[in-house]
Amino acid sequence: MKKLFTLKAFKILLMPILLSSLAYFGFKTYEEAKKYETYTTQIATVCDVESLANERIDAFTEIISLGLVKNEAKVILEELRVKQINTKEQSQHFLYRFLLSLALLIIFSFSCHVRTAAMFLSFATFISLIYGLLNPILMVTIHKEVEYLGDVILAFESKGIIGSITKLYSSGEFAVSFTILLFSILLPVAKSLSLTFMLIFHQSPWNRKLVTFFKQIGKWSMLDVFVVATFLVYFTSNTGGITKAEIQVGLYFFLIYVLLSMITAILTQRVLNKIQIKAPTLPSSHPYDLKKL
């Protein structure tokens, strides 16, 4: 009996720690991803036509001065690339730690009561959604090889779901921007909050209506709209030249949200089904009750 109590207390302490780890590692991933975005933007700035032309002049000056005049533009570019690589690696490392914490949370949650497991997974779902919306999901660089200058960056854009909605709205695409806003932000947030509400107030009469509602819209608000939103992020970028698209951490956070949302919804349905089975059925006092005929 004492061992069972100790194990239960250990789980109660461990689960909030794992949730805190998810929030922390998610924030550190976001922080490093924004640094990576900043350094990449700076590299794109110093790799335009004018900057590369000045760099070639500095390189020629360094040669004819026998190294007395340093090519500062080249030094700055190399430093930026080193910082860019380091921040990308750090972002990936924190993402791996986020995934490890999530895996431990899932493993321990399934050893708990169904309602407890669903509760903790609903919190993890909301955390993943927040970082999926905040982080960039795609980075697009348009570059072109120019004689004597080398690889010139013509344009650079880093986009997430929120950034794409803003750009579509400012471009006059009100219907498309509202559709993505509704199905990629508003409904996922509403679903996550509703799942948490249903688990906390598991005997509320509103629960069945909420489950029915999200079942009806589920096929429109999950994977297919997620894919459409990803492609819209890509196509809202400028075209021309040679385009290089690089997937960012926001895509993985959003994908984690989609998977966790499905698992949490299944567990919540099981909780509600158990409550319905345990609920006593009172005899009807209506004189024309069909069940009595």
N, C-alpha and C positions, 0 to 999 in steps of 0.2 A: 504493500500500500504506500509505504514511504517512497519507494523507487518510482512508482507511478506519479506521485505528487511532484517529485523532483524533476522527472522528465517533462511533465506538463508545465512546470514553472520555467524550465529551460527553454521550451518552445515559445512561451509567452514573452520571454526576454529576447530570444533570438530573432523573432519575426520583425519587431520594430527596428532592431539593429540592422537587419538586412534591407528593410525599406529605407532607412536613413542612408545606408550605403548606396542604394540605387539613386536616391536624390543627389548625393554628393558626387558620385562618379558621373552621373548624367550632367551635372553642372560643370565639372572639370572637363568633360568631353566638349560641352558647348563652348567653354572658355577657350580651349585650345583650337577648336574649329574656327572660332571668330578670329583668333590670331593668325591662323593659316590663311583665312580669307583676306585679312589685312595685308599680310606679306605678299600674297599673290597679286593683290591690287597694286601694291607698290612696284612689284616686278613688272607688271603690265605697263605701268606709267613710265618706267625707265627703259622699256623696250619698244617704245613707239619710234616713228621715223626720225623725229628731231633729236631725241635722246641718243639713239644709236649713231646718228651722224656725228653728234658731239663726242661720243665715245670713240669713234674711229679717228677723229681729229686728235683726241687726247692720246690715243695709242700711237699715232704717228709722231706726236710731240715727244712722247716718252722714248721712242726709238732714236730720233735725231738728237735728243739731249743726253743720250747714253745713260738713261735711267735717272737723271737728276730731277726730272719732272715726272711725278707718278701719275699713272692713269687712275684717278680717283673714281671715275664712273664705273670702271671695271671692278674695283675693290668693293664699292657699295653694292653692285649687282651680285657679286659672289657672297657677300655677307647676308644679303637678303635671301638668297637661295639656300644657304646653310640654315638660317632661321626658319625658312619655309619647310624644309625637310624635317627639322627637329619638331616643329609644332604639329606636323602631320603625324609623325610617329607617336608623339605624346597623346594626340587625340585618339588614335587607334588603340593605344594601350589602355586608356581610361574607358574606351568603349568595350574592350575585352573584359575589364574588371566589372563593368556594369552587367555584362552578359553572365559572368561567373556568379555575381550576387543574385541575379535573377534566377539562374539555374538552381542555386541553393534554396532560394525562396520557394520555388515551385516544388522541389523535392520535399522540403519540410512542411509545406502547406498541405500536401496530399496525405501526410501522416496526422493531420489535425481533423477536427470536425468539419463537415462539408461547409457549413455556414462560415466558420472561422477562415477556412481556406479561401472561400469566395471573397470574403471581406478583404483579406490581405492582397489577393490578386487584383481586386478592383482598385485598390490604392496604387499598385504597381502599374496597372493599365493607365491610370490617369497621369502618373509620372512620365510614362513612355510617350503618351500623347502630347504632353506639354513640350517635351524636348524634341519631339518630331516636328512640332509646329515652329519652334524657335530656331532650330538648326537649319542651315542651308541643305538642300537635298541634291542639287546639281550645280556644278561649276562649268561654265562654257567659256572657252578661249578661242578666239578667231585670229589666226596668224597666217602670215604669208612670207615666203622666201623672196627677199629682194636682193638683187645683185649689189655687191660691195658692202651691204649693210648686214646681211644675214637674215635671221628669223625675226621678222617684225610682227609685234602683236597689234592687230588692228582694233580689237575690242575684247573686253572681258566682262563677264557677268556671273554673279553668284546668286542663285535664286532658291528660295524656299517657297512653301505654300503661301505664307502670308505675303511675301514679296511679289509673287506672281499675281495674287489677287489685286494687290495695289496697282501693279503695272497694267493689268487688264482693265481695271476701273478707270485709271487715268487715260487709257487709250480709247475709251468710249465703249468697251465691250462689257456693258452693264449686266446683260443676261448671263454671260459666261462667268463673269467674276462673282455674281450672286450665287450661281449654281455651285461653284467650287466652295464658296464661303459657307453655304448651307450644308453640303454633304461632306466636306472635308474638315470643317471646324465646328460649326454650331451643333450638328447632329451627333458627331462623336463626343463632344463635351457633354451634351445633354444625356447621351446614353451612359457615359461613365458615371455621371452624377446620379442618374436614375438607378443604375445597378447598386450603387452604394446606398441610396435611399431604401431600395427594396430589401437590402440585407440588414440594415439597421432597424427599419420598421417592417419586419417581415410578415406581420399580421395585418398590414394595412389593406383595405379593400381596393386601393388604387393599383396594387401590384399586378393583378391580372390584366388590367387595361394597359398598363405600361408594357408588359411583356407582349401582348397582342400588337400594340402599336409598333414596337421595334422589330417584331417579326415581319410585319408588312413592309417596312422600309429598309429592312436589313440588306436585301439583295441589291439595293441602289446605293447604299451608303458604306459599303465595305471595299472589297478588293477591286471590283471593276472601276469604281470612281477613283480609287487610289491610283490605279494605273493611268486613267485618263488625266488626273491631276499631274502626275509625273511627266507625261508627255507634253502637257500644256506648259509646264515649267520650261521644258526644252524649247518648244516652239515660240515662246514669248521672247526668246533671245534673238539677237540680230543674226542674220545670215550673210554669207559672203566669205570668200577666202576658204581656208582650210579650218574646219571646226573640230575642236577637241572637247569632248564632254567627259567630265569626271564626276562620278557619284560621290556624294558627301554623306556624313554620318546621319543627317536628318532622315534620309531614306530608310536606314536601318531602324531608327527609333520608331518611325511610323509603321514599318512592317511588324515590329515587335508589338506595337499597340494593337494592330489588327488581329494578330494571333492571340494575344492575351484577352482581348475583348471577346473573342469567340469562346475561349475556355471559361472565362468568368460568367458569360451568359448561360452556358450549359450548367455550371455549378449552381447559379442562382435559380435556374429552372428546377433543378433537383431539390433545392431547399424549399421552394414554393410547393412542389409536388408532395413532399413529406408533410408539410403543414396541412395541405388539403386532405391527405389521407388520415391524419390524426384528428382533424376537426370532426366533432360529432354531428351527425345529421339529425336535425330536429324534425319531428313529425309535423306535417302540414295540417293546419286547422281549417283549411279551405274546404267547403263541402263538396266541391267538384274536382278534388285533386285526382289527376289522371293516374298517378302511381297506385292509387287504391282501387282503380277500376279493373 
